[in-house]
């Protein structure tokens, strides 16, 4: 019997498996596809995801496969520079091929001891007071204490649970792919600039070696299960731009709509949802993969605590309480961005106004922090503004703060050198450092890097250790 079965070995499922293995949880990941994806779509890791990778010692491995870009121009593709002094040591976007990030995260999970089985599609789910029975498409039955559906927007697990997925269906559809072109870059750039004055969801962006990322509105909404053809791209390019730019030799082609949906619940008993299984939205702003990976970081240590037996009674419930509102906010900002990309006069007027407002540093900074998820503040109750927020990677006497979080444990950073984690030392690490770059006396960090407590009183600290890390061991 496994502790956790994860349906889906995309970035969310692989990251969750690795987080669970940090706590010796027995994990099996089921992936219905027999082979990893072969298309070379470029995705972007935003600031908060880069921070999380640094927290687990993964960033150096990942960054060598990607390309750094400025943390700017994300909101509705409005071309504004990044605000100065973003509160992160990783204030950039990392563009990386999707198959590469998926491979690296899967390898990380396997290195930590997770089992991955490909060609295994979930067909049935039943749960009782002791665990979950998962039936595969070939009739095999597996047993685990918990099941997490990370199986995408058309999640079988979510459908088997009967969890509602309300929202809006696609009204428009867009073709996206990577391919070679047959005209000079200067000609492409001039035409794209002209077209984008009236058609915002349109681009041809060079990726080197003659490869371009191509995005163009589709002729209508169709079955997303049907991949577009090169002729579809040519036809729509001619319709919008008057030329197909001689596109040829595609590396991959796909279509996406602007469907926006959010699961009504993230948990039903011993079955949970994460990533696209819990939320879908247009890819504007590049938040989708990041949102799913951040779900995994929030859920992993909490589910592990439940399995290890030290979780406070309501800890697992905080997964939905914290992550559902974050997804709601992402859905709303992608709705807003979608409207701002419309060629209609009203949305274009709103876009011009927002473009002017983003010249104010406060507005530009607010939108960048929203898109990159460094502005998130979970509701931990009354307290200083830092409470509930993530702590940036500050200098500490042992090096960098995030280096102390590689094991996925909590951390007490004590500038007073008077406090202790006592009976929680099996779950929470301790660092006394009066020179740490903090303007508060002490902070208690959760394994996901969010500040769970601020203060200098041992009794108050003990109460918060109990709140987040259960009863002391002695």
C-alpha positions as CSV (number, residue, x, y, z in Angstrom):
1,X,0.0,0.0,0.0
2,X,1.3,3.4,-0.9
3,X,0.9,6.5,1.2
4,X,0.0,8.7,-1.8
5,X,-0.8,8.0,-5.4
6,X,-0.5,11.0,-7.8
7,X,-2.4,10.9,-11.1
8,X,-0.3,12.9,-13.6
9,X,3.4,13.4,-14.0
10,X,3.5,16.9,-15.3
11,X,5.3,19.6,-13.4
12,X,2.7,19.7,-10.6
13,X,2.6,16.0,-10.1
14,X,6.4,15.6,-10.2
15,X,7.0,18.5,-7.8
16,X,4.4,17.2,-5.4
17,X,6.0,13.7,-5.5
18,X,9.4,15.2,-4.7
19,X,8.0,17.3,-1.8
20,X,6.4,14.2,-0.3
21,X,9.6,12.2,-0.6
22,X,11.5,14.8,1.4
23,X,9.4,13.4,4.3
24,X,9.8,9.7,3.5
25,X,6.2,9.4,2.2
26,X,5.7,6.4,-0.1
27,X,4.7,7.8,-3.5
28,X,3.5,6.4,-6.8
29,X,3.0,8.6,-9.8
30,X,0.7,7.4,-12.5
31,X,1.1,8.9,-16.0
32,X,-1.3,7.9,-18.8
33,X,1.1,8.8,-21.5
34,X,3.7,6.1,-22.3
35,X,6.4,8.6,-23.3
36,X,7.2,12.2,-22.3
37,X,6.0,15.0,-24.5
38,X,8.2,15.5,-27.6
39,X,7.1,19.0,-28.7
40,X,9.5,21.8,-27.6
41,X,7.1,24.4,-26.3
42,X,8.9,27.2,-24.3
43,X,7.4,27.9,-20.9
44,X,8.4,30.6,-18.4
45,X,9.3,30.2,-14.7
46,X,8.3,33.3,-12.8
47,X,10.1,34.8,-9.8
48,X,8.2,32.9,-7.1
49,X,8.7,29.5,-8.9
50,X,12.4,30.3,-9.2
51,X,12.5,31.0,-5.5
52,X,10.9,27.7,-4.7
53,X,13.4,25.9,-6.9
54,X,16.2,27.6,-5.0
55,X,14.6,26.5,-1.7
56,X,15.0,22.9,-2.8
57,X,18.5,23.2,-4.3
58,X,17.1,22.8,-7.9
59,X,17.7,26.2,-9.4
60,X,21.3,25.7,-10.5
61,X,20.3,22.5,-12.3
62,X,17.4,24.1,-14.0
63,X,18.8,27.5,-14.9
64,X,21.5,26.1,-17.2
65,X,18.8,24.8,-19.5
66,X,16.9,28.0,-19.8
67,X,17.2,31.6,-21.0
68,X,16.9,34.6,-18.7
69,X,14.6,37.4,-19.7
70,X,13.6,40.6,-17.9
71,X,10.7,40.4,-15.5
72,X,8.6,42.7,-17.6
73,X,5.8,43.0,-20.2
74,X,3.8,40.2,-18.6
75,X,0.4,41.9,-18.0
76,X,-1.6,41.8,-21.2
77,X,1.8,42.0,-23.1
78,X,1.9,45.8,-22.3
79,X,5.6,46.6,-23.0
80,X,6.7,48.3,-19.8
81,X,10.1,47.7,-18.2
82,X,10.5,45.9,-14.9
83,X,10.2,48.1,-11.8
84,X,13.5,48.7,-10.1
85,X,14.3,46.9,-6.9
86,X,11.9,43.9,-7.0
87,X,12.1,42.2,-3.7
88,X,13.8,39.0,-4.9
89,X,17.2,37.6,-5.6
90,X,15.7,36.0,-8.7
91,X,14.0,38.9,-10.4
92,X,13.9,37.5,-13.9
93,X,11.9,35.2,-16.1
94,X,13.4,31.9,-17.1
95,X,12.3,30.6,-20.5
96,X,12.8,26.9,-20.7
97,X,11.5,24.1,-23.0
98,X,8.5,22.4,-21.4
99,X,9.9,18.8,-21.9
100,X,13.1,19.8,-20.2
101,X,11.5,21.2,-17.0
102,X,9.2,18.2,-16.9
103,X,12.1,15.8,-17.2
104,X,14.2,17.6,-14.6
105,X,11.3,17.6,-12.0
106,X,10.6,14.0,-12.7
107,X,14.2,13.1,-12.3
108,X,14.3,15.0,-9.0
109,X,11.3,13.1,-7.7
110,X,12.8,9.7,-8.8
111,X,16.2,10.6,-7.2
112,X,14.3,11.2,-3.9
113,X,12.6,7.7,-4.2
114,X,9.3,8.3,-5.9
115,X,8.0,5.6,-8.3
116,X,6.7,6.6,-11.7
117,X,4.6,4.3,-13.9
118,X,3.8,5.4,-17.4
119,X,1.0,4.1,-19.6
120,X,-1.3,3.9,-16.6
121,X,-4.6,5.7,-16.9
122,X,-6.9,6.1,-13.9
123,X,-10.4,4.7,-14.6
124,X,-12.0,4.5,-11.2
125,X,-11.7,5.8,-7.7
126,X,-13.3,4.6,-4.5
127,X,-12.5,5.8,-1.0
128,X,-13.3,4.7,2.6
129,X,-12.2,5.7,6.1
130,X,-8.8,3.9,5.6
131,X,-7.7,4.9,2.1
132,X,-8.4,5.1,-1.6
133,X,-8.7,2.3,-4.2
134,X,-7.6,3.4,-7.6
135,X,-8.6,1.3,-10.6
136,X,-6.5,1.5,-13.8
137,X,-7.8,1.3,-17.3
138,X,-6.5,-2.3,-17.6
139,X,-8.4,-3.3,-14.5
140,X,-5.5,-3.3,-12.1
141,X,-6.4,-2.0,-8.6
142,X,-4.0,0.0,-6.4
143,X,-4.4,1.1,-2.8
144,X,-3.1,4.2,-1.1
145,X,-3.9,6.4,1.9
146,X,-4.5,9.5,-0.3
147,X,-4.9,10.3,-4.0
148,X,-4.0,13.6,-5.6
149,X,-5.3,14.4,-9.1
150,X,-2.7,16.4,-11.0
151,X,-4.1,15.1,-14.3
152,X,-4.8,18.3,-16.2
153,X,-7.7,20.5,-17.2
154,X,-9.8,17.4,-18.3
155,X,-8.9,15.7,-15.0
156,X,-10.4,12.2,-14.8
157,X,-9.9,12.3,-11.0
158,X,-12.0,15.5,-10.7
159,X,-14.8,14.0,-12.9
160,X,-14.8,10.8,-10.9
161,X,-15.2,12.8,-7.7
162,X,-18.1,14.7,-9.2
163,X,-16.5,18.0,-8.2
164,X,-18.0,21.0,-10.1
165,X,-15.8,23.0,-12.4
166,X,-17.8,26.2,-13.0
167,X,-16.6,29.0,-15.2
168,X,-16.8,30.2,-18.8
169,X,-16.2,28.0,-21.9
170,X,-13.9,29.2,-24.6
171,X,-15.3,32.1,-26.6
172,X,-12.2,32.5,-28.8
173,X,-9.3,30.3,-29.7
174,X,-5.7,30.9,-30.6
175,X,-3.1,28.9,-32.6
176,X,0.4,28.7,-31.1
177,X,3.5,26.9,-32.3
178,X,7.2,27.1,-33.1
179,X,8.3,26.9,-36.7
180,X,10.7,28.3,-39.3
181,X,9.9,31.2,-41.5
182,X,10.9,32.2,-45.0
183,X,11.3,36.0,-44.9
184,X,13.9,38.3,-43.3
185,X,13.5,39.2,-39.6
186,X,13.2,42.9,-40.4
187,X,10.2,42.3,-42.6
188,X,8.6,40.2,-39.9
189,X,9.2,42.8,-37.2
190,X,7.7,45.6,-39.2
191,X,4.6,43.6,-40.1
192,X,4.1,42.4,-36.5
193,X,4.3,46.0,-35.2
194,X,1.7,47.1,-37.7
195,X,-0.7,44.2,-37.0
196,X,-0.4,44.5,-33.2
197,X,-1.9,48.0,-33.4
198,X,-5.2,46.3,-33.9
199,X,-4.7,42.6,-33.2
200,X,-3.1,42.2,-29.8
201,X,-3.1,38.4,-29.6
202,X,-0.6,38.1,-32.5
203,X,3.1,37.7,-32.7
204,X,6.1,36.1,-34.4
205,X,9.0,36.0,-32.0
206,X,12.5,34.7,-32.8
207,X,13.9,31.9,-30.7
208,X,17.2,31.6,-32.5
209,X,18.4,29.2,-35.2
210,X,15.7,30.4,-37.5
211,X,12.9,29.2,-35.2
212,X,10.0,31.5,-34.4
213,X,7.2,31.3,-31.8
214,X,4.0,32.1,-33.8
215,X,0.7,33.1,-32.2
216,X,-2.3,34.0,-34.3
217,X,-6.1,34.0,-33.7
218,X,-7.9,30.9,-34.9
219,X,-10.8,31.0,-37.3
220,X,-13.2,29.8,-34.5
221,X,-13.6,27.6,-31.5
222,X,-13.1,23.8,-32.2
223,X,-12.3,20.6,-30.3
224,X,-9.0,21.3,-28.6
225,X,-8.2,17.6,-28.9
226,X,-7.6,18.2,-32.6
227,X,-4.1,19.7,-33.1
228,X,-4.0,22.4,-35.8
229,X,-2.2,21.9,-39.1
230,X,0.5,24.0,-40.7
231,X,-2.2,25.0,-43.3
232,X,-4.3,26.3,-40.5
233,X,-1.5,28.6,-39.4
234,X,-0.8,29.8,-43.0
235,X,-4.5,30.5,-43.6
236,X,-4.9,32.6,-40.4
237,X,-1.6,34.4,-41.0
238,X,-2.8,35.4,-44.5
239,X,-6.2,36.5,-43.1
240,X,-4.7,38.7,-40.3
241,X,-1.4,39.9,-41.9
242,X,-1.9,39.4,-45.6
243,X,1.1,37.0,-45.7
244,X,2.0,33.6,-44.2
245,X,5.6,34.7,-43.8
246,X,6.6,31.4,-45.5
247,X,6.2,29.4,-42.3
248,X,7.4,25.8,-42.6
249,X,9.0,22.9,-40.7
250,X,7.0,23.2,-37.4
251,X,8.5,21.8,-34.2
252,X,5.1,21.8,-32.5
253,X,1.6,23.2,-33.0
254,X,-1.3,23.6,-30.6
255,X,-4.4,25.5,-30.0
256,X,-5.8,27.0,-26.8
257,X,-9.0,28.8,-25.8
258,X,-9.9,31.3,-23.2
259,X,-11.9,28.9,-21.0
260,X,-11.7,29.9,-17.4
261,X,-12.8,27.4,-14.7
262,X,-12.1,26.7,-11.0
263,X,-12.9,23.6,-9.1
264,X,-15.5,24.1,-6.4
265,X,-13.5,22.0,-4.0
266,X,-9.8,21.0,-3.8
267,X,-10.5,18.1,-1.4
268,X,-13.1,15.4,-1.1
269,X,-12.1,13.2,1.8
270,X,-8.8,11.5,1.0
271,X,-8.7,12.8,-2.6
272,X,-7.3,16.2,-3.5
273,X,-6.8,18.2,-6.7
274,X,-3.8,20.4,-7.8
275,X,-2.6,22.2,-10.9
276,X,-4.8,22.3,-14.0
277,X,-7.1,19.7,-12.5
278,X,-8.2,22.4,-10.1
279,X,-8.1,25.4,-12.4
280,X,-7.8,26.4,-16.0
281,X,-7.4,29.8,-17.6
282,X,-5.9,31.4,-20.7
283,X,-2.1,31.3,-20.8
284,X,-1.8,35.1,-20.9
285,X,0.8,36.2,-18.5
286,X,2.4,32.7,-18.4
287,X,1.0,31.8,-14.9
288,X,-0.4,28.3,-15.5
289,X,2.6,26.1,-14.9
290,X,3.8,28.3,-12.0
291,X,0.4,28.2,-10.3
292,X,0.4,24.4,-10.4
293,X,4.0,24.1,-9.1
294,X,3.1,26.5,-6.3
295,X,0.1,24.4,-5.4
296,X,2.4,21.4,-5.0
297,X,4.7,23.3,-2.6
298,X,1.7,24.4,-0.5
299,X,0.2,20.9,-0.4
300,X,3.3,18.7,-0.1
301,X,4.5,19.3,3.4
302,X,0.9,19.5,4.7
303,X,-0.1,16.1,3.2
304,X,3.2,14.6,4.5
305,X,2.5,15.9,8.0
306,X,-1.0,14.2,7.8
307,X,0.6,10.9,6.8
308,X,3.5,11.2,9.4
309,X,0.9,11.7,12.1
310,X,1.9,15.1,13.4
311,X,-0.3,17.4,11.4
312,X,-2.6,19.7,13.5
313,X,-6.3,18.8,12.9
314,X,-7.0,21.6,10.4
315,X,-3.6,21.8,8.6
316,X,-4.7,19.9,5.5
317,X,-7.8,22.1,5.1
318,X,-5.5,25.1,4.8
319,X,-4.5,23.9,1.4
320,X,-7.8,24.9,-0.1
321,X,-8.2,27.9,2.2
322,X,-4.9,29.3,0.9
323,X,-4.7,28.2,-2.7
324,X,-8.3,28.5,-3.9
325,X,-8.3,32.3,-3.5
326,X,-4.9,32.5,-5.3
327,X,-6.4,30.7,-8.2
328,X,-9.4,32.9,-8.2
329,X,-7.1,35.9,-8.4
330,X,-5.2,34.4,-11.3
331,X,-8.5,33.6,-13.2
332,X,-9.6,37.2,-12.7
333,X,-6.4,38.8,-13.9
334,X,-6.3,36.5,-17.0
335,X,-9.9,37.5,-17.7
336,X,-8.9,41.2,-17.5
337,X,-5.9,40.6,-19.7
338,X,-8.0,38.8,-22.3
339,X,-10.3,41.8,-22.5
340,X,-7.4,44.1,-22.9
341,X,-6.2,42.1,-25.8
342,X,-9.4,42.5,-27.7
343,X,-9.4,44.6,-30.8
344,X,-12.8,46.2,-30.0
345,X,-12.8,50.0,-29.3
346,X,-13.8,49.7,-25.6
347,X,-11.1,47.3,-24.5
348,X,-8.5,49.2,-26.6
349,X,-9.5,52.4,-24.8
350,X,-9.0,50.6,-21.5
351,X,-5.7,49.3,-22.7
352,X,-4.4,52.7,-23.6
353,X,-5.5,54.0,-20.1
354,X,-3.8,51.2,-18.3
355,X,-0.6,51.7,-20.4
356,X,-0.5,55.3,-19.1
357,X,-1.1,54.2,-15.5
358,X,1.7,51.7,-15.7
359,X,4.1,54.6,-16.1
360,X,3.5,55.0,-12.3
361,X,6.0,52.7,-10.5
362,X,3.4,51.6,-7.9
363,X,1.0,50.4,-10.6
364,X,3.7,48.6,-12.7
365,X,5.1,47.0,-9.5
366,X,1.7,45.9,-8.3
367,X,0.9,44.1,-11.6
368,X,4.4,42.5,-11.8
369,X,4.1,41.2,-8.2
370,X,0.7,39.8,-9.0
371,X,1.7,38.0,-12.1
372,X,4.9,36.6,-10.6
373,X,3.2,35.6,-7.3
374,X,5.6,37.4,-5.0
375,X,2.7,39.6,-3.8
376,X,0.8,36.7,-2.3
377,X,-0.1,37.1,1.4
378,X,-1.9,34.2,3.1
379,X,-4.3,35.1,5.9
380,X,-2.6,34.1,9.1
381,X,-4.5,36.6,11.2
382,X,-3.6,40.0,12.5
383,X,0.0,41.0,12.5
384,X,2.8,42.8,10.6
385,X,2.6,43.0,6.8
386,X,5.3,40.4,6.5
387,X,3.1,37.8,8.3
388,X,1.7,35.4,5.7
389,X,4.1,36.5,3.0
390,X,7.1,34.7,1.6
391,X,10.5,35.8,2.8
392,X,13.1,36.6,0.2
393,X,16.4,34.8,0.0
394,X,18.4,36.9,2.5
395,X,22.0,36.6,3.6
396,X,22.5,34.6,6.8
397,X,25.7,33.6,8.6
398,X,25.6,30.1,6.9
399,X,25.2,31.6,3.4
400,X,21.8,32.1,2.0
401,X,18.5,31.6,3.7
402,X,17.0,29.3,1.0
403,X,20.0,26.9,1.4
404,X,18.6,26.1,4.8
405,X,15.2,25.0,3.4
406,X,16.5,22.2,1.1
407,X,15.1,19.5,3.3
408,X,11.5,20.9,3.3
409,X,11.4,21.5,7.0
410,X,10.3,24.6,8.9
411,X,12.9,27.1,10.1
412,X,13.1,29.4,13.1
413,X,15.4,32.4,12.3
414,X,16.3,33.9,15.7
415,X,18.1,37.3,15.8
416,X,17.7,37.4,19.6
417,X,19.6,34.1,20.2
418,X,17.2,33.4,23.1
419,X,14.5,31.2,21.6
420,X,14.3,27.5,20.9
421,X,12.2,25.1,18.8
422,X,12.3,22.6,21.7
423,X,10.1,19.5,21.0
424,X,9.6,20.4,17.4
425,X,13.2,19.9,16.4
426,X,12.3,16.9,14.4
427,X,10.2,19.1,12.1
428,X,11.7,22.6,12.5
429,X,15.3,23.7,12.1
430,X,16.9,26.5,14.1
431,X,19.3,29.3,13.2
432,X,20.5,31.9,15.7
433,X,21.9,34.8,13.6
434,X,21.8,38.3,15.1
435,X,23.2,39.7,11.8
436,X,20.5,38.3,9.5
437,X,19.0,40.9,7.1
438,X,15.7,41.3,9.0
439,X,14.0,44.3,10.6
440,X,12.1,42.0,13.0
441,X,13.5,40.0,15.9
442,X,12.6,36.5,14.8
443,X,10.6,34.7,12.2
444,X,9.2,31.2,11.9
445,X,9.1,30.0,8.3
446,X,6.9,27.2,7.0
447,X,8.5,24.7,4.6
448,X,7.1,26.7,1.7
449,X,9.0,29.8,2.9
450,X,6.0,31.8,4.1
451,X,6.3,33.6,7.4
452,X,4.1,31.9,10.0
453,X,5.1,34.0,13.1
454,X,7.0,37.1,14.0
455,X,8.1,38.0,17.5
456,X,10.5,37.4,20.3
457,X,8.3,35.6,23.0
458,X,8.9,31.9,23.6
459,X,5.4,31.2,24.8
460,X,3.8,32.9,21.8
461,X,6.3,31.0,19.5
462,X,5.3,27.7,21.1
463,X,1.6,28.4,20.4
464,X,2.4,29.0,16.7
465,X,4.7,26.0,16.5
466,X,1.7,23.9,17.7
467,X,-0.6,25.6,15.2
468,X,1.6,24.8,12.2
469,X,3.7,21.7,13.3
470,X,1.4,19.9,15.8
471,X,2.2,18.7,19.3
472,X,5.9,18.6,20.4
473,X,7.6,15.3,20.4
474,X,8.4,15.5,24.1
